[in-house]
Amino acid sequence: MKTILLVRHGQSETNVAKVFTGQLNASLTPMGIEQAERMARYVVQYPVEKVYASSLQRAVDTAAPICRLLNCPIETTADFWEIDAGAWQGLSFEEVADCYPVSYALWRQDFGNAHPDGGESCKQVYDRVVKAFCHIVENTPENVICIVSHAIPIRMIESYIGYGSVEGANKMPWAPNASVTVYDYDGTFHMRVQGVSDFLEDLQSNLPKTI
């Protein structure tokens, strides 16, 4: 039996600015840093033995308190980076809607088949992230594993677990900042909790409704 925790990074500067971050290397805000600390104190109930994190700074900084409290190693990787959003990166959601109305409408209505202009398609992100996730689940010797990543990669992993394809991403919720999702795996995935963030109390934050 393995236990896999999926953690979304804490609030970033670009989250506050309400821009499409993609692979921009945004830092955590002071609130995001505190979210990461509170999240780590929640995660200690699971004896995490190994942490994998997107090598983008906001994910690394979110993973750090877990590693410190549980004295477990971290391995950073680009496999769990956020989507390359191409021309959308750095634009506000309103600017994306104004400048790229057709492709952004598809993003809102049929996420699994969406493709930011000049960037990765959601299918490409799905293939990248799921390949890395499956390799970790099958080959990591540790039994309790934490993956710290971003909103879209987490949604893709959950789409894989729940539906076996990127098409299921349309049905999956967005993970809030510093939220925790937990699955047990014995050849089949069994969800314990999904997108929990109530431990953040007054510091809970979510993606904009416009995404």
N, C-alpha and C positions, 0 to 999 in steps of 0.2 A: 504493500500500500504506500502510495506517495501522496503528499499534500502539496498543492501548488497555490501560492498566493499571487494574485495579480493586483498591483498597486499603481494607481495613476499619480503622476508627480503633483506636488503642491502648486498653489497659485503662482503663476509666472507674471513677469512684467507685461508680457504681451496679452495675457488673459485680462489684466486690468485695462489695458488699452483697447481691448475688444478688436484685435486684429487677427488675421489668419496666420498663425505662427509657422506651421509646417516645420521645416528643418532649420529655421532660424534658431540660434543658440541663446535663447532668452534665459535670464536668471530668475530665481525665485524672488518674490517680494518678501518683506519681513513677515507678512501674514503667511506666505507659503512656507517659510522656514519653520514657523511655529506649527503650522499644519503637519509638517513632516515629523516634528517632535511628538506631537500628540498621536499621530498615526503609529509611530514606532512603539509608543507605550501601549497601544492597543494590540499591536502585532506580537508583543512578547508572550502572549498566551499560546502562540504557536512556536515550537522550538525550531525556528528557522536555522538551517545548517549552511545554506548557500544562497547568495543573492546575485541575480543577474540584473543588469540595468542598461537601458539605452545610454550610450556614451554622450548624449546631449546633456549639458550641464544641469538643467532643471531636474532631470531624472537622477543623475549621480548625487546631487545634493539632497534629494528626497530619500534616496537609499541609505545615505550615510548614517542617520540616527539608528536605523535598524541594525546595521553592521556594528555600530558602537555598543548598543545595548545588549546584543546577543553574541557579540564577539565572533561574527561569522564573516567569511571572505566575500568579496564582491568581484564579479567579472563583468566588465563593460563591453558592449558590442553595438555596432551600427545596425545589427539585424532588427533591433527593436526601436529604431528611430521612428519618429512621426513621419507621416506622408510627405514626400516632396511635392509641395503644392504649386511649384512652377511660378507662373505669373501672379498667382493669388497671394503668395507669401508676402507678408508685411502690409497687405491691404486690410482695411476694415471690412467687416462682413457686408456693410452697406455698399462699399466701393466694389466689392466682388460682384454683388447683385447687379449693380449699375453697369459695370464694364463687361461682364460675362453673363448676361441674363440667361442664355440657353443652357450653358453647362452648369451654372449654379442652380437653375431650376431642376435639372436632373439630379444634382447633389441632394436637394431637399426632398425630391419625390421618389428617387430610385437609387439610393446610396450605393448599393452593391455594384451598379453599372456606371457610376460616376467617374469622371476623369478631369481633374483640374487642368486648366489650359497650360500646356508646357511642362506638366509634372507627371507624377505617377498616377496610374489608374488605381482605383480601389482594389481591383483584382490583382494588380501587381503587388500592392501592399499586403494583401491577404496571402499571396504565395510566399512572399519574403518572410513574413512574420510566422505563419503556420509552419513552414519548414524549420525555422529556428526553434519554435516552441516544441514541436514533436521530437526534434533531436535532443533537446534538454530533458524532456519527460522520459525518453527511452534510454538515455545514456548517462545522465547525471547520477552518480552513486548515492548522493545524499537523498534522504527520504522526505525532507521538508524544504521546499524551494520557494523563493520569492522572486518574482519578475517585476521590476519597476519600469514602467513605460509610459505611454501616452494614450490619449483618448481613442484614436483610430486603431492603433495596434491592439489595444485591449478589446475593442469592439470586434475586431477580426478574429481574435482567439476565441471569443465567446460565440461568434458565428460558426466557427469550425466545430466547437464542442457541441453546440446546440443543434446545428443544422447540417454540418458537413460540407458547406459551400459558402462562397461569398454572398450568395443571394440571401442567406439568413441574416446578413448584417442589417437589412431593412427592418428587422423585427427586434433587434437588440438595443437596449438603452445605452445612452452615453454614461460613462463613468465620471462621477464628480471628482474634483481635485482631492488628492490624498485619500481617495476611497480604497477600500479593500474588498476583493472578491476572492473566495476560497473554494477550491475544488479538491476532493479526494479522487485518487485514480488507482484502480485495481484491474486495469484493462478496459474499464469503462469509467467515464467521468461522473462524479456525483457532486452537485453543488451543495455547499454548506451555507454560504452567504453571498449576496451579490451587491456590489456597489455600496457597501456600508460606509457611512461617514458621520453617523450621529455622535461618535466619540469626539468629533471636532467641536461639538457644542456650538458656541456663538461664532465659530470660524468656518462654518460650512460655506462652500461656494460651488457654483455650477457653471456649465457652459452657457453662453447666451442662447436665448430661445431661437435666434435667427439662424443658428447653425443646423 
